[in-house]
Amino acid sequence: MCDQDHFEEDLKKYSRRDIGTLAALGMSAAIFFPQDSKALKVQEQDVTITTPDGNCDAYFVTPAQGAHAAVLVWPDIFGLRPAFRQMAKRLAESGYSVLVVNPFYRSMKSPTAPQGASTPIQEVVPLARSLSAKTHQSDAAALVAWLDTQPQVDTKKKIGTIGYCMGGPIVMRTAATVPDRIGAGCSFHGGGLVTKEPESPHLLIPKMKASFLIAVAENDDQRDPESKKVLKESFEGAKLSAEIEVYPAAHGWCPPDTRVYNKDQSERAWARMLALFEKSLT
């Protein structure tokens, strides 16, 4: 998860030079995705999903025609916001039925960060700390079950799940909670994938049946270089395919509205995700 003790330090090293201009123009100005001539037409809607703990507000976007493999998206600590809606829409244009959830629905409806990814980290850390391994698992089961009732979802195909920042551990717990449905998982600059706690996400790998992409931020790797080795050994021990790579970018580099967004490395991670989905969501 985002480490508030290092957050400002990392911003000084990695912040985008254009962030002041973009902030002046408005948050949406930060979203520049390449245009794909093969992009499908999509339909989008805000939805409310009943879970054991209440009503989860979410964004559901799908190709306008047919049923497709589903992808469950866990956003970073700044939550469901325009940048994640745009990312989900782009993924739907590639042929997937995509659900982005508000993981903090127990506390408040989205938007949960008033200034998006420019919200001071201290304001949103309490929201992240309100969640636990138990809530991750409970939500995963409820949200996957909801997806399997939607006509836009092809239930004959496996589901993909992706997470950013604090969403990385939730992806791993999702894959372990509903292993027969999750065929691929992606963690982008996920924090806390390997810990010394008995509920460490990496300990759940033997319960999974999914292939994984784990894209590690270089500053996270500098602080904890052993985690990637533990993950590699754990996936190999479970005989699961896992692409684990340290990217030359900072924690938070993928969402286009963050102050450390790295377009080139974000696009490379996106391409690797699509390749994994094409191979695994069958």
Secondary structure, DSSP 8 states (H G I E B T S, - for coil): ---HHHHHHHHHHH--TTHHHHHHH-GGGG------TT---EEEEEEEEEETTEEEEEEEEEESSS-B-EEEEE--TT-S-HHHHHHHHHHHHTT-EEEEE-TTTTT--S--STTGGGS-HHHHHHHHHT--HHHHHHHHHHHHHHHTT-TTB-TTS-EEEEEETTHHHHHHHHHHHSTTTEEEEEEES-S-SS-SSTT-GGGGGGG---EEEEEEEHHHHHH-TTHHHHHHHHHHHTT--EEEEEESS-TT-SSTTSTT--HHHHHHHHHHHHHHHHHH--
